[in-house]
Amino acid sequence: MITFWILAVLLIASAVFVVTAKKPVYSVVGLLANFLALAATYLELQAEFLAVIQIVVYSGAILILFVFVIALLSSGVKPFEVGPDRAPRIAVPAILFGALVLAGIAATVVGANTAALRGAAGVTGDANAFGSVADFGAALFTTNLLPFEVTALLLMVAVVGVVLIAGDEGPAGIIRRRKRRPIEREPIVKRERAVR
């Protein structure tokens, strides 16, 4: 139960950070922390398949899509300024976060093994158990097929919208399309004088 409360605090804190971060890249990092905490929550619920899908699909694919969208939005603004080197300061928080994740995984595995030894019904790999691949696939492609397809359509529309919003300027402010130049005509007065 303690693991659940720790993960719940991490989920809420990272979600608030995503919404309140000043820079979009920081929001993406907060979203990554949220996805990892959610995957750890799935592990605690003995839904290993959902945890792996959470990491592979959301942390791997969707998050990279967001990074590309941010890169497209900021492409024509101005050249990036090189800031201070912050890599040495991140070592301690990264080690603490890694230790916390490993402790959570260890607690989940120990809890799962204890429940299996007590004879708990429904191990994750069995059919009709919570988090099993068969039940997840049946629910995804029967009951929840429409929301699944609508989500895919919305993601595609969002990517096309970002590309259109990004505009006509390239990364260095170079205009990609040539603008039409008005045809230069001689004034009518000059033509009349040339005829006379």
N, CA, C and O of each residue as an XYZ file, in Angstrom:
784
protein
N       0.822     -1.201      0.000
C       0.000      0.000      0.000
C       0.865      1.264      0.000
O       0.484      2.285     -0.572
N       2.025      1.186      0.642
C       2.917      2.349      0.672
C       3.411      2.665     -0.741
O       3.537      3.831     -1.117
N       3.691      1.614     -1.521
C       4.149      1.819     -2.897
C       3.101      2.555     -3.713
O       3.428      3.433     -4.512
N       1.838      2.194     -3.511
C       0.760      2.865     -4.243
C       0.710      4.352     -3.917
O       0.552      5.176     -4.818
N       0.842      4.703     -2.652
C       0.768      6.113     -2.268
C       1.970      6.897     -2.794
O       1.832      8.054     -3.190
N       3.141      6.273     -2.800
C       4.317      6.947     -3.366
C       4.113      7.200     -4.856
O       4.397      8.288     -5.357
N       3.616      6.175     -5.560
C       3.369      6.337     -6.996
C       2.255      7.347     -7.265
O       2.313      8.086     -8.248
N       1.244      7.381     -6.402
C       0.161      8.350     -6.578
C       0.674      9.775     -6.433
O       0.296     10.656     -7.206
N       1.532     10.003     -5.447
C       2.118     11.344     -5.266
C       2.980     11.706     -6.471
O       2.929     12.841     -6.947
N       3.774     10.751     -6.972
C       4.599     11.008     -8.161
C       3.743     11.308     -9.384
O       4.070     12.197    -10.170
N       2.645     10.567     -9.549
C       1.760     10.805    -10.689
C       1.144     12.202    -10.637
O       1.138     12.915    -11.640
N       0.633     12.590     -9.487
C      -0.008     13.898     -9.370
C       1.013     15.018     -9.509
O       0.756     16.012    -10.188
N       2.183     14.864     -8.864
C       3.210     15.910     -8.947
C       3.714     16.082    -10.373
O       3.891     17.211    -10.831
N       3.946     14.989    -11.078
C       4.435     15.108    -12.460
C       3.364     15.676    -13.385
O       3.684     16.412    -14.318
N       2.089     15.343    -13.137
C       1.011     15.906    -13.962
C       0.881     17.415    -13.750
O       0.669     18.164    -14.703
N       1.008     17.852    -12.511
C       0.960     19.288    -12.225
C       2.160     19.990    -12.858
O       2.033     21.102    -13.370
N       3.320     19.342    -12.820
C       4.515     19.926    -13.432
C       4.347     20.068    -14.942
O       4.797     21.054    -15.525
N       3.701     19.087    -15.579
C       3.475     19.157    -17.035
C       2.656     20.388    -17.381
O       2.939     21.072    -18.365
N       1.644     20.670    -16.577
C       0.751     21.785    -16.884
C       1.383     23.129    -16.531
O       1.127     24.123    -17.210
N       2.197     23.177    -15.488
C       2.709     24.465    -15.009
C       4.121     24.801    -15.494
O       4.609     25.893    -15.204
N       4.779     23.922    -16.206
C       6.152     24.196    -16.660
C       6.166     25.362    -17.642
O       5.253     25.517    -18.453
N       7.208     26.176    -17.557
C       7.290     27.365    -18.402
C       7.727     27.046    -19.822
O       7.334     27.737    -20.762
N       8.529     26.016    -19.987
C       9.022     25.659    -21.319
C       8.414     24.319    -21.734
O       8.242     23.435    -20.895
N       8.087     24.161    -23.020
C       7.470     22.907    -23.471
C       8.370     21.692    -23.303
O       7.877     20.587    -23.080
N       9.675     21.878    -23.406
C      10.579     20.735    -23.246
C      10.520     20.215    -21.809
O      10.578     19.006    -21.583
N      10.405     21.117    -20.849
C      10.258     20.699    -19.454
C       8.952     19.934    -19.251
O       8.892     18.978    -18.477
N       7.909     20.368    -19.956
C       6.631     19.647    -19.871
C       6.774     18.223    -20.397
O       6.182     17.295    -19.845
N       7.556     18.045    -21.461
C       7.765     16.704    -22.007
C       8.516     15.829    -21.005
O       8.214     14.643    -20.867
N       9.497     16.410    -20.304
C      10.228     15.646    -19.288
C       9.284     15.254    -18.146
O       9.343     14.128    -17.652
N       8.425     16.170    -17.732
C       7.435     15.848    -16.708
C       6.462     14.772    -17.168
O       6.043     13.923    -16.381
N       6.106     14.813    -18.453
C       5.219     13.788    -18.997
C       5.900     12.427    -19.019
O       5.256     11.403    -18.794
N       7.199     12.416    -19.290
C       7.958     11.166    -19.235
C       7.943     10.587    -17.822
O       7.754      9.384    -17.643
N       8.142     11.441    -16.823
C       8.083     10.978    -15.430
C       6.696     10.445    -15.097
O       6.570      9.458    -14.373
N       5.663     11.085    -15.614
C       4.298     10.620    -15.379
C       4.071      9.257    -16.007
O       3.468      8.379    -15.390
N       4.554      9.074    -17.239
C       4.388      7.782    -17.913
C       5.118      6.667    -17.167
O       4.598      5.559    -17.037
N       6.324      6.963    -16.678
C       7.077      5.943    -15.956
C       6.409      5.589    -14.630
O       6.378      4.420    -14.244
N       5.874      6.589    -13.932
C       5.164      6.315    -12.682
C       3.890      5.514    -12.943
O       3.522      4.651    -12.146
N       3.220      5.798    -14.055
C       2.022      5.026    -14.403
C       2.385      3.584    -14.751
O       1.655      2.657    -14.400
N       3.513      3.391    -15.440
C       3.963      2.027    -15.739
C       4.300      1.281    -14.458
O       4.022      0.087    -14.348
N       4.895      1.967    -13.487
C       5.183      1.331    -12.201
C       3.884      0.984    -11.465
O       3.812     -0.029    -10.769
N       2.871      1.819    -11.619
C       1.566      1.513    -11.014
C       0.958      0.263    -11.640
O       0.388     -0.571    -10.936
N       1.078      0.129    -12.963
C       0.605     -1.091    -13.621
C       1.368     -2.315    -13.117
O       0.784     -3.382    -12.924
N       2.673     -2.155    -12.905
C       3.448     -3.275    -12.366
C       2.963     -3.661    -10.977
O       2.903     -4.842    -10.638
N       2.620     -2.667    -10.183
C       2.127     -2.970     -8.845
C       0.796     -3.716     -8.898
O       0.508     -4.540     -8.030
N      -0.003     -3.432     -9.904
C      -1.287     -4.122    -10.073
C      -1.134     -5.466    -10.788
O      -2.133     -6.105    -11.120
N       0.093     -5.894    -11.025
C       0.427     -7.144    -11.696
C      -0.082     -7.185    -13.134
O      -0.460     -8.243    -13.639
N      -0.088     -6.044    -13.777
C      -0.456     -5.953    -15.186
C       0.812     -5.639    -15.975
O       1.011     -4.518    -16.443
N       1.661     -6.651    -16.111
C       2.957     -6.439    -16.743
C       2.837     -6.031    -18.201
O       3.619     -5.213    -18.686
N       1.863     -6.597    -18.902
C       1.689     -6.264    -20.313
C       1.354     -4.788    -20.477
O       1.915     -4.120    -21.346
N       0.451     -4.273    -19.658
C       0.100     -2.858    -19.742
C       1.292     -1.975    -19.383
O       1.464     -0.905    -19.967
N       2.110     -2.405    -18.436
C       3.289     -1.628    -18.060
C       4.282     -1.545    -19.218
O       4.836     -0.479    -19.487
N       4.505     -2.664    -19.900
C       5.435     -2.661    -21.033
C       4.878     -1.827    -22.181
O       5.614     -1.075    -22.818
N       3.582     -1.958    -22.446
C       2.967     -1.156    -23.505
C       3.021      0.324    -23.153
O       3.236      1.163    -24.027
N       2.828      0.647    -21.886
C       2.911      2.043    -21.444
C       4.293      2.621    -21.743
O       4.404      3.757    -22.204
N       5.331      1.854    -21.486
C       6.687      2.354    -21.726
C       7.006      2.380    -23.214
O       7.559      3.362    -23.709
N       6.663      1.305    -23.939
C       7.032      1.232    -25.357
C       6.233      2.229    -26.190
O       6.809      2.975    -26.982
N       4.913      2.247    -26.019
C       4.076      3.085    -26.878
C       4.107      4.539    -26.439
O       4.410      5.421    -27.244
N       3.801      4.800    -25.185
C       3.697      6.192    -24.754
C       5.059      6.833    -24.537
O       5.340      7.889    -25.104
N       5.906      6.214    -23.727
C       7.210      6.818    -23.468
C       8.109      6.757    -24.701
O       8.956      7.629    -24.893
N       7.930      5.739    -25.533
C       8.776      5.602    -26.709
C       8.264      6.341    -27.917
O       9.012      7.097    -28.538
N       7.005      6.146    -28.270
C       6.493      6.688    -29.532
C       5.797      8.037    -29.357
O       6.153      9.008    -30.025
N       4.824      8.102    -28.478
C       4.025      9.317    -28.342
C       4.881     10.471    -27.820
O       4.744     11.603    -28.282
N       5.751     10.191    -26.874
C       6.601     11.246    -26.322
C       7.570     11.781    -27.373
O       7.830     12.983    -27.422
N       8.104     10.900    -28.210
C       8.978     11.350    -29.296
C       8.190     12.186    -30.297
O       8.722     13.145    -30.856
N       6.936     11.832    -30.527
C       6.073     12.633    -31.388
C       5.920     14.040    -30.821
O       5.982     15.015    -31.569
N       5.721     14.158    -29.512
C       5.605     15.475    -28.882
C       6.904     16.268    -29.029
O       6.873     17.478    -29.253
N       8.041     15.587    -28.902
C       9.328     16.275    -29.049
C       9.474     16.813    -30.470
O       9.941     17.937    -30.657
N       9.082     16.030    -31.468
C       9.144     16.506    -32.850
C       8.202     17.679    -33.077
O       8.543     18.616    -33.798
N       7.024     17.638    -32.472
C       6.067     18.737    -32.608
C       6.666     20.010    -32.009
O       6.556     21.083    -32.603
N       7.292     19.900    -30.851
C       7.924     21.068    -30.230
C       9.056     21.584    -31.107
O       9.234     22.795    -31.244
N       9.817     20.678    -31.697
C      10.913     21.096    -32.576
C      10.372     21.809    -33.812
O      10.976     22.775    -34.279
N       9.246     21.348    -34.345
C       8.652     22.014    -35.505
C       8.099     23.373    -35.145
O       8.208     24.309    -35.937
N       7.508     23.507    -33.971
C       6.923     24.783    -33.579
C       7.981     25.852    -33.367
O       7.741     27.023    -33.660
N       9.136     25.472    -32.868
C      10.171     26.463    -32.578
C      11.225     26.543    -33.674
O      12.294     27.111    -33.453
N      10.949     25.987    -34.851
C      11.994     25.893    -35.866
C      12.314     27.225    -36.522
O      13.484     27.484    -36.807
N      11.342     28.076    -36.775
C      11.620     29.293    -37.523
C      11.749     30.528    -36.667
O      11.793     31.633    -37.208
N      11.811     30.394    -35.357
C      11.780     31.564    -34.492
C      13.128     32.274    -34.499
O      13.232     33.391    -35.007
N      14.133     31.663    -33.959
C      15.473     32.233    -33.927
C      16.452     31.130    -33.587
O      16.038     30.065    -33.128
N      17.733     31.351    -33.798
C      18.713     30.320    -33.434
C      18.722     30.091    -31.928
O      18.496     31.014    -31.146
N      18.986     28.852    -31.536
C      19.009     28.512    -30.123
C      20.267     29.063    -29.474
O      21.350     29.044    -30.058
N      20.101     29.551    -28.256
C      21.242     30.035    -27.499
C      21.787     28.897    -26.641
O      21.029     28.118    -26.063
N      23.102     28.816    -26.570
C      23.734     27.786    -25.752
C      23.712     28.262    -24.307
O      24.238     29.327    -23.986
N      23.106     27.475    -23.448
C      23.014     27.839    -22.044
C      24.126     27.216    -21.230
O      25.045     26.604    -21.774
N      24.034     27.376    -19.920
C      25.063     26.792    -19.060
C      24.971     25.270    -19.040
O      23.912     24.701    -19.309
N      26.078     24.619    -18.722
C      26.128     23.166    -18.662
C      25.497     22.697    -17.355
O      26.052     22.909    -16.277
N      24.333     22.058    -17.460
C      23.612     21.612    -16.268
C      23.761     20.118    -16.016
O      23.156     19.580    -15.089
N      24.556     19.453    -16.828
C      24.694     17.999    -16.693
C      25.251     17.571    -15.344
O      24.762     16.582    -14.799
N      26.247     18.252    -14.765
C      26.752     17.783    -13.459
C      25.724     17.861    -12.331
O      25.776     17.070    -11.389
N      24.792     18.808    -12.420
C      23.809     18.953    -11.348
C      22.702     17.914    -11.392
O      21.978     17.756    -10.409
N      22.550     17.203    -12.497
C      21.451     16.250    -12.611
C      21.827     14.860    -12.107
O      20.960     13.993    -12.003
N      23.083     14.633    -11.798
C      23.528     13.288    -11.401
C      22.850     12.823    -10.112
O      22.364     11.693    -10.053
N      22.807     13.655     -9.095
C      22.225     13.243     -7.806
C      20.715     12.985     -7.930
O      20.252     11.947     -7.456
N      19.920     13.887     -8.550
C      18.495     13.563     -8.698
C      18.246     12.319     -9.558
O      17.312     11.561     -9.298
N      19.083     12.111    -10.582
C      18.894     10.933    -11.429
C      19.173      9.653    -10.654
O      18.457      8.664    -10.813
N      20.206      9.661     -9.818
C      20.511      8.472     -9.009
C      19.411      8.214     -7.992
O      19.020      7.067     -7.779
N      18.903      9.281     -7.357
C      17.809      9.117     -6.387
C      16.540      8.589     -7.063
O      15.860      7.713     -6.527
N      16.234      9.127     -8.235
C      15.050      8.662     -8.949
C      15.215      7.209     -9.378
O      14.274      6.422     -9.272
N      16.401      6.846     -9.862
C      16.644      5.451    -10.250
C      16.538      4.502     -9.075
O      15.978      3.413     -9.200
N      17.079      4.914     -7.915
C      16.975      4.076     -6.720
C      15.522      3.922     -6.278
O      15.109      2.846     -5.845
N      14.747      5.008     -6.388
C      13.325      4.940     -6.023
C      12.563      4.007     -6.956
O      11.712      3.238     -6.508
N      12.863      4.073     -8.244
C      12.200      3.183     -9.213
C      12.581      1.731     -8.944
O      11.720      0.852     -8.959
N      13.863      1.474     -8.697
C      14.289      0.101     -8.406
C      13.652     -0.424     -7.121
O      13.272     -1.592     -7.051
N      13.535      0.430     -6.108
C      12.881      0.011     -4.864
C      11.409     -0.303     -5.103
O      10.876     -1.260     -4.541
N      10.751      0.500     -5.934
C       9.352      0.234     -6.258
C       9.175     -1.071     -7.018
O       8.249     -1.834     -6.745
N      10.065     -1.325     -7.972
C       9.991     -2.579     -8.727
C      10.257     -3.771     -7.810
O       9.580     -4.796     -7.898
N      11.247     -3.630     -6.932
C      11.556     -4.727     -6.001
C      10.379     -4.995     -5.070
O      10.045     -6.150     -4.807
N       9.749     -3.935     -4.572
C       8.594     -4.118     -3.698
C       7.438     -4.773     -4.448
O       6.721     -5.597     -3.881
N       7.256     -4.419     -5.697
C       6.187     -5.015     -6.507
C       6.451     -6.492     -6.757
O       5.544     -7.318     -6.658
N       7.698     -6.823     -7.082
C       8.037     -8.224     -7.347
C       7.891     -9.061     -6.074
O       7.366    -10.174     -6.116
N       8.351     -8.531     -4.957
C       8.223     -9.265     -3.694
C       6.752     -9.455     -3.336
O       6.351    -10.528     -2.887
N       5.956     -8.417     -3.534
C       4.521     -8.530     -3.258
C       3.832     -9.524     -4.174
O       2.943    -10.254     -3.736
N       4.232     -9.562     -5.448
C       3.638    -10.509     -6.396
C       4.026    -11.944     -6.039
O       3.199    -12.854     -6.105
N       5.292    -12.137     -5.661
C       5.721    -13.485     -5.288
C       5.038    -13.950     -4.006
O       4.696    -15.126     -3.879
N       4.840    -13.049     -3.066
C       4.147    -13.400     -1.827
C       2.702    -13.792     -2.108
O       2.194    -14.761     -1.542
N       2.039    -13.035     -2.985
C       0.652    -13.356     -3.324
C       0.573    -14.684     -4.070
O      -0.369    -15.451     -3.869
N       1.563    -14.966     -4.937
C       1.560    -16.231     -5.674
C       1.800    -17.409     -4.733
O       1.222    -18.482     -4.909
N       2.662    -17.199     -3.728
C       2.917    -18.277     -2.776
C       1.703    -18.565     -1.904
O       1.497    -19.706     -1.489
N       0.905    -17.553     -1.624
C      -0.294    -17.749     -0.811
C      -1.415    -18.405     -1.613
O      -2.446    -18.787     -1.059
N      -1.205    -18.530     -2.911
C      -2.219    -19.183     -3.747
C      -3.268    -18.219     -4.260
O      -4.436    -18.581     -4.405
N      -2.856    -16.999     -4.534
C      -3.812    -16.020     -5.042
C      -4.271    -16.442     -6.431
O      -3.475    -16.894     -7.255
N      -5.556    -16.286     -6.673
C      -6.121    -16.696     -7.958
C      -5.794    -15.658     -9.013
O      -5.798    -14.457     -8.742
N      -5.516    -16.121    -10.200
C      -5.324    -15.230    -11.331
C      -3.936    -14.652    -11.434
O      -3.729    -13.482    -11.114
N      -2.987    -15.442    -11.870
C      -1.663    -14.932    -12.180
C      -1.772    -14.215    -13.514
O      -2.608    -14.578    -14.340
N      -0.942    -13.201    -13.741
C      -1.103    -12.308    -14.884
C      -1.099    -13.037    -16.221
O      -1.856    -12.659    -17.115
N      -0.292    -14.048    -16.387
C      -0.215    -14.740    -17.668
C      -1.421    -15.609    -17.971
O      -1.643    -15.965    -19.129
N      -2.211    -15.963    -16.958
C      -3.370    -16.821    -17.177
C      -4.468    -16.077    -17.921
O      -4.559    -14.851    -17.852
N      -5.299    -16.830    -18.634
C      -6.450    -16.222    -19.289
C      -7.468    -15.838    -18.227
O      -7.536    -16.456    -17.164
N      -8.251    -14.822    -18.519
C      -9.292    -14.285    -17.636
C      -8.724    -13.736    -16.333
O      -9.454    -13.635    -15.347
N      -7.442    -13.378    -16.300
C      -6.841    -12.721    -15.147
C      -6.657    -11.248    -15.486
O      -6.518    -10.886    -16.654
N      -6.658    -10.408    -14.469
C      -6.503     -8.975    -14.690
C      -5.162     -8.696    -15.356
O      -4.119     -9.145    -14.880
N      -5.191     -7.958    -16.451
C      -3.960     -7.600    -17.134
C      -3.452     -8.630    -18.106
O      -2.368     -8.453    -18.663
N      -4.192     -9.707    -18.339
C      -3.703    -10.718    -19.282
C      -3.794    -10.185    -20.708
O      -4.617     -9.324    -21.015
N      -2.937    -10.711    -21.562
C      -2.881    -10.239    -22.944
C      -4.185    -10.540    -23.669
O      -4.671     -9.710    -24.438
N      -4.755    -11.715    -23.435
C      -5.993    -12.101    -24.121
C      -7.148    -11.181    -23.733
O      -7.891    -10.721    -24.600
N      -7.301    -10.913    -22.447
C      -8.393    -10.040    -22.013
C      -8.183     -8.601    -22.484
O      -9.134     -7.918    -22.864
N      -6.934     -8.151    -22.454
C      -6.649     -6.795    -22.910
C      -6.957     -6.646    -24.406
O      -7.588     -5.673    -24.818
N      -6.510     -7.610    -25.210
C      -6.781     -7.554    -26.646
C      -8.268     -7.632    -26.961
O      -8.756     -6.929    -27.846
N      -8.988     -8.485    -26.238
C     -10.426     -8.595    -26.467
C     -11.136     -7.296    -26.114
O     -12.038     -6.867    -26.833
N     -10.737     -6.665    -25.013
C     -11.378     -5.402    -24.621
C     -11.016     -4.275    -25.581
O     -11.848     -3.416    -25.874
N      -9.775     -4.275    -26.072
C      -9.334     -3.192    -26.946
C      -9.994     -3.259    -28.315
O     -10.380     -2.229    -28.867
N     -10.126     -4.462    -28.867
C     -10.619     -4.575    -30.236
C     -12.095     -4.947    -30.332
O     -12.585     -5.199    -31.432
N     -12.812     -4.990    -29.221
C     -14.260     -5.198    -29.276
C     -14.986     -4.034    -28.620
O     -15.631     -3.235    -29.299
N     -14.882     -3.941    -27.317
C     -15.626     -2.918    -26.578
C     -15.082     -1.525    -26.843
O     -15.859     -0.588    -27.028
N     -13.763     -1.368    -26.865
C     -13.144     -0.044    -26.963
C     -12.506      0.224    -28.321
O     -11.541      0.984    -28.404
N     -13.014     -0.376    -29.372
C     -12.408     -0.184    -30.687
C     -12.585      1.244    -31.196
O     -11.645      1.828    -31.735
N     -13.781      1.812    -31.031
C     -14.027      3.161    -31.533
C     -13.140      4.206    -30.854
O     -12.536      5.016    -31.557
N     -13.032      4.230    -29.512
C     -12.114      5.210    -28.913
C     -10.659      5.005    -29.339
O      -9.911      5.974    -29.472
N     -10.258      3.758    -29.551
C      -8.898      3.466    -29.993
C      -8.644      4.068    -31.376
O      -7.602      4.686    -31.594
N      -9.562      3.900    -32.292
C      -9.409      4.435    -33.649
C      -9.521      5.956    -33.660
O      -8.803      6.618    -34.409
N     -10.404      6.517    -32.847
C     -10.559      7.971    -32.793
C      -9.289      8.617    -32.248
O      -8.893      9.689    -32.705
N      -8.655      7.975    -31.282
C      -7.398      8.501    -30.735
C      -6.318      8.529    -31.812
O      -5.566      9.499    -31.911
N      -6.237      7.479    -32.614
C      -5.246      7.455    -33.701
C      -5.520      8.578    -34.701
O      -4.590      9.236    -35.166
N      -6.794      8.796    -35.033
C      -7.161      9.867    -35.965
C      -6.822     11.237    -35.386
O      -6.317     12.103    -36.101
N      -7.093     11.441    -34.107
C      -6.791     12.725    -33.470
C      -5.293     13.010    -33.456
O      -4.879     14.148    -33.676
N      -4.480     11.992    -33.200
C      -3.033     12.188    -33.219
C      -2.548     12.577    -34.616
O      -1.678     13.436    -34.755
N      -3.109     11.948    -35.645
C      -2.700     12.279    -37.007
C      -3.119     13.706    -37.362
O      -2.347     14.443    -37.976
N      -4.329     14.099    -36.980
C      -4.808     15.455    -37.255
C      -3.944     16.479    -36.512
O      -3.657     17.550    -37.045
N      -3.528     16.152    -35.281
C      -2.680     17.061    -34.515
C      -1.330     17.268    -35.192
O      -0.822     18.388    -35.230
N      -0.751     16.205    -35.721
C       0.548     16.335    -36.391
C       0.407     17.174    -37.661
O       1.250     18.031    -37.924
N      -0.638     16.942    -38.448
C      -0.851     17.732    -39.663
C      -1.095     19.196    -39.301
O      -0.610     20.096    -39.987
N      -1.843     19.434    -38.229
C      -2.096     20.803    -37.788
C      -0.834     21.526    -37.370
O      -0.671     22.710    -37.664
N       0.052     20.835    -36.694
C       1.317     21.458    -36.282
C       2.157     21.810    -37.487
O       2.780     22.872    -37.526
N       2.181     20.933    -38.466
C       2.959     21.224    -39.671
C       2.382     22.445    -40.389
O       3.136     23.267    -40.909
N       1.061     22.571    -40.423
C       0.451     23.733    -41.067
C       0.662     25.004    -40.263
O       0.864     26.075    -40.836
N       0.617     24.895    -38.936
C       0.808     26.064    -38.086
C       2.253     26.549    -38.154
O       2.515     27.746    -38.031
N       3.185     25.626    -38.348
C       4.607     25.993    -38.375
C       4.888     27.032    -39.447
O       5.833     27.807    -39.305
N       4.107     27.074    -40.505
C       4.220     28.134    -41.492
C       5.182     27.833    -42.610
O       5.617     26.700    -42.815
N       5.498     28.896    -43.329
C       6.305     28.780    -44.536
C       7.780     28.993    -44.292
O       8.576     28.825    -45.216
N       8.176     29.354    -43.090
C       9.576     29.660    -42.855
C      10.348     28.429    -42.451
O       9.850     27.582    -41.709
N      11.565     28.336    -42.941
C      12.446     27.232    -42.596
C      13.164     27.509    -41.291
O      12.834     28.471    -40.598
N      14.143     26.678    -40.940
C      14.821     26.827    -39.659
C      15.590     28.132    -39.510
O      15.718     28.627    -38.390
N      16.097     28.699    -40.571
C      16.876     29.935    -40.464
C      16.064     31.141    -40.904
O      16.631     32.190    -41.210
N      14.754     31.008    -40.941
C      13.913     32.115    -41.366
C      13.828     32.254    -42.870
O      13.334     33.269    -43.361
N      14.298     31.260    -43.624
C      14.261     31.298    -45.083
C      12.863     30.913    -45.535
O      12.306     29.912    -45.084
N      12.316     31.696    -46.408
C      10.961     31.412    -46.887
C      11.034     30.279    -47.888
O      11.806     30.324    -48.846
N      10.219     29.258    -47.653
C      10.259     28.077    -48.523
C       9.565     28.337    -49.856
O      10.103     28.008    -50.914
N       8.389     28.921    -49.807
C       7.659     29.187    -51.045
C       8.015     30.579    -51.552
O       8.211     31.517    -50.779
N       8.089     30.678    -52.836
C       8.330     31.995    -53.403
C       7.012     32.753    -53.452
O       5.978     32.236    -53.876
N       7.091     33.980    -53.008
C       5.885     34.811    -53.072
C       5.740     35.341    -54.489
O       6.729     35.576    -55.183
N       4.509     35.525    -54.902
C       4.265     36.068    -56.236
C       4.618     37.547    -56.251
O       4.183     38.322    -55.399
N       5.401     37.904    -57.220
C       5.742     39.308    -57.374
C       4.757     39.950    -58.342
O       4.404     39.366    -59.367
N       4.326     41.140    -58.009
C       3.408     41.804    -58.950
C       4.136     42.146    -60.244
O       5.316     42.495    -60.235
N       3.429     42.043    -61.331
C       4.016     42.340    -62.641
C       4.219     43.846    -62.744
O       3.288     44.631    -62.558
N       5.442     44.226    -63.041
C       5.738     45.653    -63.157
C       5.327     46.135    -64.541
O       5.772     45.605    -65.559
N       4.481     47.135    -64.558
C       4.012     47.701    -65.817
C       4.443     49.153    -65.912
O       4.582     49.852    -64.909
N       4.642     49.569    -67.108
C       4.980     50.974    -67.320
C       3.724     51.804    -67.132
O       2.617     51.372    -67.455
N       3.913     52.967    -66.619
C       2.730     53.830    -66.496
C       2.135     54.136    -67.863
O       2.840     54.149    -68.872
N       0.854     54.375    -67.881
C       0.138     54.625    -69.133
C       0.642     55.895    -69.804
O       0.667     55.966    -71.032
N       1.033     56.871    -69.051
C       1.499     58.147    -69.600
C       2.734     57.912    -70.471
O       2.821     58.479    -71.560
N       3.664     57.113    -70.037
C       4.880     56.866    -70.807
C       4.561     56.166    -72.121
O       5.185     56.443    -73.145
N       3.596     55.266    -72.092
C       3.256     54.571    -73.329
C       2.649     55.532    -74.336
O       2.935     55.424    -75.528
N       1.811     56.478    -73.888
C       1.207     57.423    -74.806
C       2.272     58.322    -75.424
O       2.191     58.651    -76.607
N       3.270     58.722    -74.636
C       4.328     59.578    -75.174
C       5.162     58.807    -76.183
O       5.605     59.373    -77.183
N       5.387     57.486    -75.924
C       6.184     56.705    -76.847
C       5.462     56.543    -78.184
O       6.115     56.461    -79.224
N       4.129     56.496    -78.177
C       3.362     56.343    -79.412
C       3.409     57.605    -80.221
O       3.502     57.523    -81.446
N       3.352     58.779    -79.612
C       3.344     60.056    -80.315
C       4.669     60.272    -80.920
O       4.893     61.294    -81.567
